[in-house]
């Protein structure tokens, strides 16, 4: 959420994908964390399409819609290295 708040005005789009939980469970999670970006409910179709086999999984997509990176497992997205990757992608035209 903090990453989204910092970079959404600079072109960052973020989408969370909730894997196989009910709408009620997903809503409770969103409300608890006060998330403001969209959350997709996935019955497994999207995860299969993207080949997700571990959670969390993060996919970075560049401005042209090309896959730029896939990260499996937890990561500090506010850390210096992660922010540098995000900023590099946002700076690309």
C-alpha positions in Angstrom: 0.0 0.0 0.0 2.8 2.4 0.9 4.5 1.7 -2.5 1.3 2.2 -4.3 0.6 5.5 -2.5 4.1 6.8 -3.3 4.2 5.8 -7.0 0.6 5.6 -8.3 0.7 9.3 -9.4 3.9 8.5 -11.4 2.3 5.7 -13.4 2.4 2.7 -11.1 -0.6 0.4 -11.4 -1.1 -2.3 -8.8 -3.5 -5.2 -8.8 -3.7 -7.8 -6.0 -4.9 -11.2 -6.8 -6.6 -13.1 -4.0 -6.2 -16.8 -4.5 -9.2 -19.1 -3.7 -10.7 -17.2 -0.8 -14.3 -16.0 -0.5 -15.3 -12.5 -1.3 -16.0 -12.1 2.4 -12.5 -13.2 3.4 -10.8 -11.0 0.8 -12.9 -8.0 1.8 -11.9 -8.5 5.4 -8.2 -8.6 4.4 -8.5 -5.4 2.3 -10.3 -3.6 5.1 -7.8 -4.7 7.7 -4.9 -3.5 5.7 -6.8 -0.4 4.3 -5.8 -1.3 0.7 -6.8 1.2 -1.9 -5.7 -0.6 -5.1 -7.9 -3.1 -6.9 -8.1 -6.8 -5.8 -9.1 -9.6 -8.1 -10.8 -12.7 -6.8 -9.1 -15.7 -8.4 -10.7 -19.2 -8.4 -7.3 -20.5 -9.7 -7.8 -19.5 -13.3 -5.5 -16.5 -13.2 -2.8 -18.3 -11.2 -2.8 -21.2 -13.6 -2.5 -18.7 -16.6 0.5 -17.1 -15.0 2.1 -20.3 -13.8 2.0 -19.3 -10.1 3.2 -22.2 -8.0 4.2 -20.3 -4.8 2.7 -17.4 -2.9 3.2 -14.6 -2.7 4.1 -14.1 -6.3 4.7 -10.7 -7.9 4.8 -9.8 -11.5 6.2 -6.6 -12.8 5.0 -5.4 -16.2 6.6 -2.5 -18.1 4.7 0.4 -19.8 4.5 -1.6 -23.0 2.8 -4.5 -21.2 5.8 -6.8 -21.3 6.7 -9.0 -18.3 9.8 -7.3 -16.7 10.2 -9.6 -13.7 8.7 -12.3 -11.6 9.4 -12.5 -7.9 8.4 -15.5 -5.8 8.2 -15.2 -2.1 8.1 -12.2 0.2 10.1 -9.0 -0.6 10.5 -5.7 1.1 9.0 -3.5 -1.7 9.9 -0.3 0.2 13.6 -1.4 0.3 16.2 0.5 -1.8 16.8 -2.3 -4.3 13.1 -2.9 -5.0 12.3 0.8 -5.3 15.2 1.2 -7.8 13.6 -1.5 -10.0 10.2 0.2 -9.8 11.7 3.6 -10.5 13.6 2.3 -13.5 10.4 0.8 -15.0 8.5 4.0 -14.4 11.2 6.1 -16.0 11.0 4.0 -19.2 9.0 5.7 -22.0 
